[in-house]
């Protein structure tokens, strides 16, 4: 792992943060004294996560999930909020004593070192955080083969209270419980219905999807008169009744059994939705939790899409991250197409706008794959800067490090790199800009991805000399 020369700056930010934040609201990589992420939640009652913090934690979880130890030497500790910290420390000390019986000298040393480092870290907490704490610590291989391991520790204050009391020493970190806590539990059901088809969709924090569609097979209204028309209408009413019952059954399976939604929004063209709700076909748990009914032009899967858009435009369910992302991208795309010059995209243009202090908001997708790379000459201090995709990092590093410094012509350079989002936030902090990381799996994410996965809304149009 390569660390950057901005560590001192980050440590300064950490020291400043201690003036307003408790230590339990930080994610730390203790063994390197580096701040992996700033406060996960500056207010314990706050329910919305900053998108950059979520990005960082997701990235860290993905990295931890990919790590495999050479033996059962990776320690995971979940501490629930009501458990006393001294009790956890006592347990880990007992585990360290038990670890002395491990036959392999290397594995025994790694386990004891990891437990010792975990204990020292937990001593920093005066009391257990409101949401508990999760610690991952172990000998993480830094290269191929035995002997390249290095003890590293990651401490997380999770977004929700820890529900389990867990200690594990294994060849992998136990991250599944934390991943489950990252999932948005505010699922909302979407039902788009008319007499011909119905679409069932789910809206969660940062995404939506169509789960099922049903067709009725019901014929249109009969235009002829007489007894034939009345007989036809009776048959049609029976078919509609059967169709509505099928919708209700599917709704129960999807919205209650599968997703346990907090409520549903019903939409569709014409009076079908009102008739369906008036006759109370739905399970009472859904019938009593209809948040809103909306008129739409379509039913089925297109109707679900239209309902999502209308919900966003009307400001219903503003607590959902997907709704916020829709508003952000709608504003961004409006500026891009307005001709006023306040919507820009592309990595170099966005970086330039941040450095010049004209960027109000920078938007990136969560699958952006760039790193900020720097090579510094140890002799003269000359800096070389590049933005590189992760898969090209090794090649670039080798090329630059092997060449003489362009300023003093010596070959004595050291390289550092950080994730592009971390670099963007460093620039944003200096100018008061905001960083938004949006999901790449949504339509909005796909729009931004088509423009290079990064864009910005400017405070004002820069003049030519800026």
C-alpha positions in Angstrom: 0.0 0.0 0.0 1.3 3.4 -0.9 0.6 6.4 1.3 0.5 10.0 0.2 2.3 13.2 1.2 -1.1 14.7 2.2 -1.3 12.5 5.3 -0.2 15.4 7.5 -3.1 17.5 6.1 -5.5 14.7 6.8 -4.2 14.3 10.3 -4.7 18.0 10.8 -8.3 17.5 9.8 -8.6 14.7 12.2 -7.3 16.8 15.1 -9.8 19.5 14.1 -12.6 17.0 14.0 -11.9 15.9 17.5 -13.0 19.3 18.7 -16.5 18.7 17.5 -16.8 14.9 17.1 -16.6 12.0 19.5 -13.9 9.5 18.7 -16.6 6.9 18.2 -17.9 8.7 15.1 -14.7 8.1 13.1 -13.4 5.3 10.9 -9.7 4.8 11.6 -6.9 2.8 10.2 -5.1 2.8 13.5 -1.8 1.1 12.7 -1.0 3.9 10.2 -2.7 6.7 12.1 -4.5 7.6 8.9 -8.1 8.7 8.7 -9.9 6.4 6.2 -13.1 8.3 6.6 -14.3 11.3 8.5 -17.4 11.1 10.7 -19.8 8.5 9.6 -22.5 10.4 11.4 -21.9 13.8 13.0 -25.3 13.7 14.6 -26.5 10.4 16.2 -30.1 11.2 15.4 -29.2 11.8 11.7 -30.7 9.2 9.4 -29.3 10.2 6.0 -25.8 9.3 5.2 -23.4 11.6 3.3 -22.9 10.0 -0.1 -19.1 10.3 0.1 -19.1 8.5 3.5 -21.2 5.7 2.1 -18.9 5.4 -0.9 -15.9 5.1 1.3 -17.4 2.5 3.6 -18.6 0.5 0.7 -15.2 0.7 -0.9 -13.6 -0.4 2.4 -16.0 -3.3 2.7 -15.3 -4.5 -0.8 -11.5 -4.4 -0.1 -11.9 -6.3 3.2 -14.2 -8.9 1.7 -11.5 -9.7 -0.9 -8.8 -10.3 1.7 -7.8 -13.9 2.4 -5.3 -14.7 5.2 -2.7 -17.4 5.0 -4.3 -19.0 8.0 -7.1 -18.4 10.5 -5.5 -15.1 11.7 -8.0 -12.4 10.7 -9.9 -11.1 13.7 -13.5 -9.7 13.5 -15.2 -8.2 16.5 -18.8 -6.8 16.6 -19.6 -4.9 19.8 -23.3 -4.1 20.3 -24.2 -0.8 21.9 -25.3 -2.2 25.3 -22.2 -4.3 25.9 -19.6 -2.8 28.2 -16.2 -2.2 26.6 -14.2 -3.6 29.5 -16.1 -6.9 29.1 -15.1 -7.1 25.4 -11.5 -6.3 26.3 -11.5 -9.0 28.9 -12.8 -11.6 26.4 -10.2 -10.7 23.8 -7.4 -11.0 26.4 -8.7 -14.5 27.2 -8.7 -15.3 23.5 -5.1 -14.1 23.2 -4.2 -16.6 26.0 -5.9 -19.4 24.2 -4.1 -18.5 21.0 -0.8 -19.5 22.6 -1.8 -23.1 21.9 -1.8 -22.5 18.1 0.9 -24.8 16.7 2.1 -22.7 13.8 4.5 -20.1 15.1 3.6 -17.6 12.4 -0.2 -18.0 12.8 0.1 -17.8 16.6 2.1 -14.5 16.4 -0.3 -13.0 13.9 -3.3 -13.8 16.0 -1.8 -12.6 19.2 -0.6 -9.4 17.5 -4.1 -8.7 16.0 -5.8 -9.3 19.3 -3.3 -7.1 21.1 -3.8 -4.3 18.6 -7.6 -4.7 18.8 -7.5 -4.4 22.6 -5.4 -1.3 22.5 -7.8 0.3 20.1 -10.9 -0.5 22.2 -9.2 1.1 25.2 -9.6 4.4 23.3 -13.3 4.3 23.9 -14.5 5.7 27.2 -17.9 4.0 26.5 -19.5 1.9 23.8 -20.8 4.1 21.0 -24.5 4.5 20.5 -24.5 2.2 17.5 -21.8 -0.1 18.8 -18.4 -0.6 17.0 -17.0 -3.1 14.6 -13.3 -3.9 14.4 -11.4 -5.8 11.6 -7.8 -6.6 12.4 -5.2 -9.0 11.1 -2.1 -9.9 9.2 -3.0 -8.7 5.7 -0.7 -9.9 2.9 0.9 -7.1 1.0 2.4 -9.3 -1.7 2.5 -12.9 -2.8 3.7 -15.6 -0.4 4.2 -15.9 3.3 6.2 -13.2 5.1 4.6 -10.3 3.3 1.8 -9.8 5.9 1.3 -6.6 7.9 -1.0 -6.1 10.8 -3.7 -3.6 9.9 -6.8 -2.5 11.8 -10.0 -1.0 10.6 -12.6 0.3 13.1 -16.1 1.2 12.0 -19.0 2.9 13.8 -21.9 1.5 11.7 -24.9 3.4 10.3 -27.3 1.3 12.5 -27.0 -0.3 15.9 -25.0 -3.6 15.9 -27.4 -6.4 16.7 -25.0 -9.2 17.4 -22.2 -9.9 19.8 -19.5 -11.6 17.7 -15.8 -12.6 17.8 -14.3 -14.6 15.0 -10.7 -15.5 14.1 -10.8 -16.9 10.6 -9.1 -16.8 7.2 -11.4 -14.0 6.1 -13.1 -11.0 7.7 -16.8 -11.4 8.7 -18.3 -8.5 6.7 -21.7 -9.8 5.9 -23.4 -8.4 9.0 -22.1 -4.9 8.2 -23.1 -5.2 4.5 -26.6 -6.0 5.7 -26.6 -2.9 7.8 -25.7 -0.9 4.7 -28.8 -2.0 2.9 -31.7 0.5 3.0 -34.6 -1.0 4.9 -37.1 1.6 3.8 -38.5 -0.3 0.9 -41.6 1.2 -0.8 -44.0 -0.7 -3.1 -45.1 0.7 -6.5 -48.2 -0.6 -8.2 -49.1 0.7 -11.7 -52.5 -0.7 -12.7 -55.3 -0.6 -15.3 -57.7 -3.1 -16.8 -55.1 -4.5 -19.2 -51.9 -4.9 -17.1 -50.3 -4.2 -13.8 -46.7 -3.6 -12.8 -45.2 -4.2 -9.4 -42.0 -2.3 -8.5 -39.8 -1.7 -5.5 -38.2 1.6 -4.5 -35.3 1.4 -2.0 -32.8 4.1 -0.9 -30.8 4.5 -4.1 -32.5 2.2 -6.7 -35.8 1.0 -8.1 -36.7 -2.0 -10.1 -39.8 -3.7 -11.7 -40.3 -7.0 -9.9 -43.3 -8.4 -11.8 -45.9 -7.6 -14.5 -49.3 -9.2 -15.0 -51.7 -9.1 -17.9 -55.5 -9.4 -17.5 -56.7 -10.9 -20.7 -59.9 -8.9 -20.1 -61.5 -7.7 -23.3 -62.5 -4.1 -24.0 -66.1 -2.9 -23.3 -68.8 -4.3 -25.6 -70.4 -1.7 -27.8 -73.5 -3.7 -28.8 -76.8 -3.3 -26.9 -79.4 -5.8 -25.6 -79.0 -8.9 -23.6 -75.8 -9.8 -25.3 -74.1 -6.6 -24.0 -75.3 -7.3 -20.4 -74.1 -10.9 -20.6 -70.8 -9.7 -21.9 -70.5 -7.1 -19.1 -71.1 -9.8 -16.5 -68.4 -12.0 -18.0 -66.1 -9.0 -18.2 -66.8 -8.1 -14.5 -66.0 -11.7 -13.5 -62.7 -11.6 -15.4 -61.8 -8.2 -13.8 -62.6 -9.6 -10.4 -60.3 -12.6 -11.0 -57.6 -10.2 -12.4 -57.8 -8.0 -9.3 -57.5 -11.0 -7.0 -54.4 -12.1 -8.9 -52.9 -8.6 -8.5 -53.7 -8.7 -4.7 -52.0 -12.1 -4.3 -48.9 -11.0 -6.2 -48.8 -7.8 -4.2 -48.8 -9.7 -1.0 -46.0 -12.0 -2.1 -43.9 -9.2 -3.4 -44.6 -6.3 -1.0 -45.1 -8.3 2.2 -43.5 -11.7 2.0 -40.5 -10.7 -0.1 -39.7 -7.1 0.7 -41.8 -6.1 3.7 -42.5 -2.6 2.3 -43.2 0.4 4.6 -46.0 1.5 2.3 -47.2 1.5 -1.4 -48.0 4.0 -4.1 -50.7 3.1 -6.5 -51.0 4.7 -9.9 -52.4 4.2 -13.4 -54.6 5.7 -16.1 -58.3 6.2 -15.6 -60.4 5.1 -12.6 -59.1 1.5 -12.3 -56.8 2.2 -9.4 -59.6 4.0 -7.4 -62.0 1.1 -8.1 -59.3 -1.5 -7.1 -58.6 0.3 -3.8 -62.3 1.0 -3.1 -63.2 -2.6 -3.3 -60.3 -3.4 -0.9 -58.8 -6.3 -2.8 -55.4 -5.7 -1.2 -54.2 -7.3 2.0 -55.2 -5.0 4.9 -51.6 -4.4 5.7 -51.1 -2.9 2.3 -54.6 -1.3 2.1 -53.9 0.7 5.2 -50.5 1.8 4.0 -51.3 3.4 0.7 -49.1 6.5 0.7 -50.5 8.1 -2.4 -52.5 7.5 -5.6 -51.2 9.1 -8.8 -52.7 9.5 -12.3 -50.3 8.2 -15.0 -50.5 7.7 -18.7 -49.2 4.1 -18.5 -49.6 0.9 -16.4 -47.3 -2.1 -16.2 -43.5 -1.6 -16.1 -43.7 1.8 -17.9 -46.3 2.9 -15.4 -43.9 2.0 -12.6 -41.2 4.2 -14.2 -43.7 7.1 -14.6 -44.8 6.8 -10.9 -41.1 7.1 -9.8 -40.8 10.3 -11.9 -44.0 11.8 -10.6 -43.0 10.9 -7.0 -39.8 12.8 -7.5 -41.4 15.8 -9.1 -44.0 16.2 -6.4 -41.5 15.8 -3.6 -43.1 12.7 -2.1 -40.7 10.5 -0.1 -37.8 13.0 -0.2 -35.9 10.9 2.3 -35.0 8.4 -0.4 -31.6 8.8 -1.9 -32.8 7.9 -5.3 -35.1 10.9 -5.3 -32.2 13.1 -4.3 -30.1 11.7 -7.1 -32.8 12.3 -9.6 -33.0 15.9 -8.6 -29.3 16.3 -8.8 -28.9 14.9 -12.2 -32.0 16.7 -13.5 -30.5 20.0 -12.4 -27.1 19.0 -13.8 -28.4 17.9 -17.2 -30.5 21.1 -17.4 -27.4 23.2 -16.9 -25.5 21.1 -19.5 -28.1 21.8 -22.1 -29.0 25.4 -21.2 -26.0 26.9 -22.9 -25.2 29.1 -19.9 -21.9 27.2 -19.3 -22.7 26.2 -15.8 -22.8 22.5 -16.4 -19.5 20.8 -17.3 -18.2 17.3 -17.5 -15.0 15.4 -18.0 -12.3 14.8 -15.4 -9.8 17.6 -16.5 -12.5 20.3 -16.7 -14.0 19.3 -13.4 -10.6 19.3 -11.6 -9.9 22.7 -13.1 -13.2 24.1 -11.9 -12.4 22.9 -8.3 -8.9 24.3 -8.3 -10.2 27.6 -9.6 -13.0 27.7 -6.9 -15.9 28.0 -9.4 -17.4 24.5 -8.8 -20.5 24.5 -6.6 -21.2 20.8 -6.8 -19.2 17.9 -8.2 -21.1 14.7 -9.2 -19.4 11.3 -9.7 -20.7 7.8 -10.2 -19.8 5.2 -7.6 -18.0 3.1 -10.2 -15.5 5.8 -11.2 -12.2 4.0 -11.5 -9.6 6.7 -11.3 -6.7 7.4 -9.0 -4.8 10.6 -8.4 -1.1 9.7 -8.8 1.9 11.8 -7.8 5.6 11.2 -8.1 7.8 13.4 -5.9 11.6 13.9 -6.4 13.3 13.3 -3.0 16.1 15.7 -4.0 14.4 18.8 -5.4 10.8 18.2 -4.4 9.5 18.4 -8.0 6.0 16.9 -8.3 4.6 15.0 -11.3 0.8 14.5 -11.3 -1.3 12.1 -13.3 -4.9 10.8 -13.2 -4.9 7.1 -14.0 -7.4 4.2 -14.1 -6.6 1.7 -11.5 -5.7 -1.1 -13.9 -3.0 1.1 -15.5 -1.5 2.2 -12.2 1.4 -0.3 -12.0 2.5 0.5 -15.6 2.4 4.2 -15.0 4.2 4.0 -11.7 7.0 1.9 -13.3 7.4 4.3 -16.2 7.7 7.5 -14.1 9.8 6.1 -11.3 12.3 4.7 -13.7 12.8 8.0 -15.5 15.0 10.9 -14.3 13.4 13.8 -12.6 12.6 16.4 -15.3 13.8 19.2 -13.0 17.1 17.9 -11.6 17.7 14.8 -13.7 18.2 12.5 -10.7 16.4 9.1 -10.4 15.1 9.2 -6.8 11.4 9.5 -6.8 8.7 8.3 -4.5 5.1 7.7 -5.6 1.8 8.1 -3.9 -1.8 7.7 -5.0 -5.3 8.2 -3.6 -8.8 7.4 -4.8 -10.2 10.1 -7.0 -13.1 10.8 -4.7 -10.8 11.4 -1.8 -8.8 13.8 -4.0 -11.9 15.6 -5.1 -13.0 16.1 -1.6 -9.7 17.5 -0.6 -10.1 20.2 -3.3 -13.8 20.7 -2.4 -13.0 21.3 1.3 -10.7 24.2 0.3 -13.3 25.9 -1.8 -16.6 25.0 -0.1 -17.8 22.8 -3.0 -20.0 19.8 -2.4 -19.3 16.3 -3.6 -22.2 13.9 -4.5 -21.5 10.2 -5.3 -24.5 8.7 -7.1 -25.3 5.1 -7.9 -24.0 3.8 -11.3 -26.9 1.3 -11.5 -29.7 3.8 -12.0 -30.8 5.7 -15.1 -29.3 8.8 -13.7 -26.0 7.1 -13.1 -26.1 5.8 -16.7 -26.6 9.4 -17.9 -23.6 10.6 -16.0 -21.5 7.6 -17.1 -22.1 8.6 -20.7 -20.4 11.9 -20.0 -17.3 10.4 -18.4 -18.7 9.5 -14.9 -18.0 12.9 -13.6 -19.6 16.4 -13.9 -20.0 19.6 -12.1 -22.4 22.5 -11.6 -20.6 25.8 -11.5 -21.3 28.8 -9.2 -20.7 31.2 -12.1 -19.4 31.0 -15.7 -15.6 31.5 -15.5 -14.1 34.3 -17.6 -11.5 33.5 -20.2 -8.5 34.5 -17.9 -9.5 32.1 -15.1 
